[in-house]
């Protein structure tokens, strides 16, 4: 079983990766006309507001303890009223991309932490930074998959004509099963992880 320090090294980057991802959705929606998330206190950098007890804490913690080699988690989804957006199609795209965009920005932030850690000879923070870079890139790439209800599907839905967008949205009820199926057959290892690794190498090249 990992010690407390190891748990913190993993949990802190994951916690901010998944909670700030949701906050970014709420912030973008607020800027574009939908203030639902802001009124519910979800447009905040306070991760406590976004924590899902199971998805943000229990599942990642169990995966770390079990050393399964793959960490996964989620935060409470931010409520978005797409009809309230000033421009529904472009607004939906921007709100959807805000989450992955926040993850890429956080990955850049962890690169800066890594550089500082090297200069100050802080191996613990360097390891945390490496995990933060990986988690954020993984979360960004994962959410850009065109599988409802992931962010990538919101972009595709906004670009499709109304009738096709409606039919495409019907797959959302099967989205979780599709994701589990992809995990089971190794789809993430074959498709997602190679992309994540290439982007990660690009980020690490600046350290």
VEXDREN-2710 file (C-alpha; in Angstrom, 1 decimal):
% VEXDREN-2710
k/r/px/py/pz
1/UNK/0.0/0.0/0.0
2/UNK/1.4/3.5/-0.9
3/UNK/2.4/5.7/2.0
4/UNK/0.6/9.0/2.7
5/UNK/3.3/11.1/0.9
6/UNK/2.8/9.0/-2.3
7/UNK/-1.0/9.4/-2.1
8/UNK/-0.6/13.2/-1.9
9/UNK/1.8/13.2/-4.8
10/UNK/-0.9/11.5/-6.9
11/UNK/-4.1/12.9/-5.4
12/UNK/-3.2/16.7/-5.5
13/UNK/-2.6/16.9/-9.2
14/UNK/-5.6/14.7/-10.0
15/UNK/-7.8/16.7/-7.7
16/UNK/-7.0/20.0/-9.4
17/UNK/-7.1/18.5/-12.9
18/UNK/-10.6/17.2/-12.7
19/UNK/-12.1/20.0/-10.5
20/UNK/-10.7/23.0/-12.4
21/UNK/-11.7/21.3/-15.7
22/UNK/-15.3/21.6/-14.5
23/UNK/-14.8/25.2/-13.2
24/UNK/-13.6/26.2/-16.6
25/UNK/-16.8/25.0/-18.2
26/UNK/-18.8/27.1/-15.8
27/UNK/-16.6/30.2/-16.3
28/UNK/-16.9/29.9/-20.1
29/UNK/-20.7/29.5/-19.9
30/UNK/-21.0/32.5/-17.6
31/UNK/-19.0/34.6/-20.0
32/UNK/-21.2/33.5/-22.9
33/UNK/-24.6/34.2/-21.2
34/UNK/-25.4/31.2/-19.0
35/UNK/-25.0/32.1/-15.3
36/UNK/-26.4/28.8/-13.9
37/UNK/-23.0/27.5/-12.7
38/UNK/-22.0/30.9/-11.2
39/UNK/-25.3/31.1/-9.3
40/UNK/-24.6/27.7/-7.9
41/UNK/-21.1/28.7/-6.7
42/UNK/-19.4/26.4/-9.3
43/UNK/-17.3/29.1/-11.0
44/UNK/-14.5/28.9/-8.4
45/UNK/-11.0/27.7/-8.0
46/UNK/-12.0/26.0/-4.7
47/UNK/-11.9/22.3/-5.5
48/UNK/-14.2/21.5/-2.6
49/UNK/-17.1/23.0/-4.7
50/UNK/-16.5/20.5/-7.5
51/UNK/-15.7/17.3/-5.5
52/UNK/-17.7/14.2/-6.2
53/UNK/-17.1/12.0/-3.1
54/UNK/-17.0/8.8/-5.3
55/UNK/-15.4/10.1/-8.5
56/UNK/-13.0/12.6/-7.1
57/UNK/-11.8/10.8/-4.0
58/UNK/-12.9/7.2/-3.6
59/UNK/-12.2/5.8/-7.1
60/UNK/-8.8/7.5/-7.6
61/UNK/-7.7/6.6/-4.1
62/UNK/-8.7/2.9/-4.6
63/UNK/-6.9/2.8/-8.0
64/UNK/-3.7/4.2/-6.4
65/UNK/-3.9/1.8/-3.5
66/UNK/-4.5/-1.2/-5.8
67/UNK/-1.7/-0.1/-8.1
68/UNK/-3.7/-0.9/-11.2
69/UNK/-1.5/1.2/-13.4
70/UNK/-4.3/3.5/-14.6
71/UNK/-5.8/6.4/-12.6
72/UNK/-9.3/7.7/-13.4
73/UNK/-11.8/10.0/-11.8
74/UNK/-14.4/12.7/-12.3
75/UNK/-15.9/15.7/-10.6
76/UNK/-19.5/16.8/-10.3
77/UNK/-20.6/18.0/-13.7
78/UNK/-21.2/21.7/-14.0
79/UNK/-24.8/22.5/-14.9
80/UNK/-24.9/24.3/-18.3
81/UNK/-28.1/25.7/-20.0
82/UNK/-27.0/25.8/-23.6
83/UNK/-30.2/27.6/-24.6
84/UNK/-29.1/30.5/-22.5
85/UNK/-25.9/31.0/-24.4
86/UNK/-25.7/34.1/-26.6
87/UNK/-24.8/31.9/-29.6
88/UNK/-25.9/28.3/-29.0
89/UNK/-23.7/26.5/-31.6
90/UNK/-20.5/28.5/-31.1
91/UNK/-21.2/28.9/-27.4
92/UNK/-21.6/25.1/-27.0
93/UNK/-18.2/24.6/-28.8
94/UNK/-16.4/27.2/-26.6
95/UNK/-17.9/25.9/-23.4
96/UNK/-17.0/22.3/-24.3
97/UNK/-13.4/23.2/-25.2
98/UNK/-12.9/25.3/-22.0
99/UNK/-12.5/22.1/-19.9
100/UNK/-9.7/20.5/-22.0
101/UNK/-8.2/23.9/-22.6
102/UNK/-7.9/24.4/-18.8
103/UNK/-6.2/21.0/-18.5
104/UNK/-3.6/22.0/-21.1
105/UNK/-3.0/25.3/-19.3
106/UNK/-2.6/23.4/-16.0
107/UNK/-0.1/21.1/-17.8
108/UNK/1.9/24.2/-18.7
109/UNK/1.7/25.2/-15.0
110/UNK/3.1/21.9/-13.9
111/UNK/5.9/22.3/-16.4
112/UNK/6.9/25.5/-14.7
113/UNK/6.7/23.7/-11.3
114/UNK/9.0/21.0/-12.7
115/UNK/11.5/23.6/-13.8
116/UNK/11.5/25.3/-10.4
117/UNK/11.7/21.9/-8.6
118/UNK/14.8/21.0/-10.7
119/UNK/16.5/24.4/-9.9
120/UNK/15.7/24.0/-6.2
121/UNK/16.5/20.3/-6.1
122/UNK/13.0/19.3/-4.9
123/UNK/12.5/15.7/-6.1
124/UNK/9.1/15.3/-4.5
125/UNK/7.6/18.3/-6.2
126/UNK/9.3/17.3/-9.5
127/UNK/7.5/13.9/-9.3
128/UNK/4.2/15.7/-8.5
129/UNK/4.8/18.0/-11.5
130/UNK/5.4/15.0/-13.8
131/UNK/2.1/13.4/-12.6
132/UNK/0.3/16.7/-13.0
133/UNK/1.5/17.0/-16.6
134/UNK/0.4/13.5/-17.4
135/UNK/-3.0/13.7/-15.7
136/UNK/-3.9/16.9/-17.3
137/UNK/-3.0/15.8/-20.8
138/UNK/-4.8/12.5/-20.3
139/UNK/-7.9/14.3/-19.1
140/UNK/-7.8/16.7/-22.0
141/UNK/-7.4/14.1/-24.6
142/UNK/-9.9/11.7/-23.0
143/UNK/-12.6/14.4/-22.9
144/UNK/-12.0/15.4/-26.5
145/UNK/-13.1/11.9/-27.6
146/UNK/-16.3/12.2/-29.7
147/UNK/-18.3/9.9/-27.3
148/UNK/-21.4/11.4/-25.6
149/UNK/-21.4/13.0/-23.1
150/UNK/-17.7/13.9/-23.3
151/UNK/-16.6/17.4/-24.4
152/UNK/-15.6/16.2/-27.9
153/UNK/-19.2/15.1/-28.5
154/UNK/-20.5/18.5/-27.6
155/UNK/-18.3/20.0/-30.4
156/UNK/-19.4/17.4/-32.9
157/UNK/-23.1/18.0/-31.9
158/UNK/-22.8/21.7/-32.4
159/UNK/-21.4/21.2/-35.9
160/UNK/-24.0/18.8/-37.0
161/UNK/-27.4/19.8/-38.5
162/UNK/-30.3/19.7/-36.0
163/UNK/-31.8/16.2/-36.9
164/UNK/-28.3/14.6/-37.0
165/UNK/-27.3/16.3/-33.8
166/UNK/-30.4/14.9/-32.1
167/UNK/-29.7/11.3/-33.2
168/UNK/-26.1/11.7/-32.2
169/UNK/-27.1/12.9/-28.8
170/UNK/-29.2/9.7/-28.3
171/UNK/-25.9/7.8/-27.9
172/UNK/-25.4/9.6/-24.6
173/UNK/-27.4/7.0/-22.7
174/UNK/-24.9/4.4/-23.9
175/UNK/-21.8/6.6/-23.5
176/UNK/-20.6/5.0/-20.2
177/UNK/-21.0/1.5/-21.6
178/UNK/-19.1/2.5/-24.7
179/UNK/-16.3/3.9/-22.6
180/UNK/-16.2/0.7/-20.5
181/UNK/-16.1/-1.4/-23.6
182/UNK/-13.2/0.6/-25.0
183/UNK/-11.3/0.2/-21.7
184/UNK/-12.0/-3.6/-21.8
185/UNK/-10.8/-4.1/-25.3
186/UNK/-7.7/-1.9/-24.8
187/UNK/-8.9/1.0/-26.9
188/UNK/-7.4/3.5/-24.6
189/UNK/-4.0/1.8/-24.7
190/UNK/-4.1/1.6/-28.5
191/UNK/-5.5/5.1/-29.2
192/UNK/-5.6/7.5/-26.3
193/UNK/-2.3/6.7/-24.5
194/UNK/-0.1/7.0/-27.6
195/UNK/-1.5/10.5/-28.2
196/UNK/-1.1/11.4/-24.6
197/UNK/2.5/10.2/-24.6
198/UNK/3.4/12.2/-27.7
199/UNK/1.9/15.4/-26.2
200/UNK/3.6/14.7/-22.9
201/UNK/7.0/14.4/-24.6
202/UNK/6.4/17.8/-26.2
203/UNK/5.7/19.4/-22.9
204/UNK/8.6/17.6/-21.1
205/UNK/10.9/18.9/-23.9
206/UNK/10.7/22.4/-22.3
207/UNK/12.0/21.2/-18.9
END
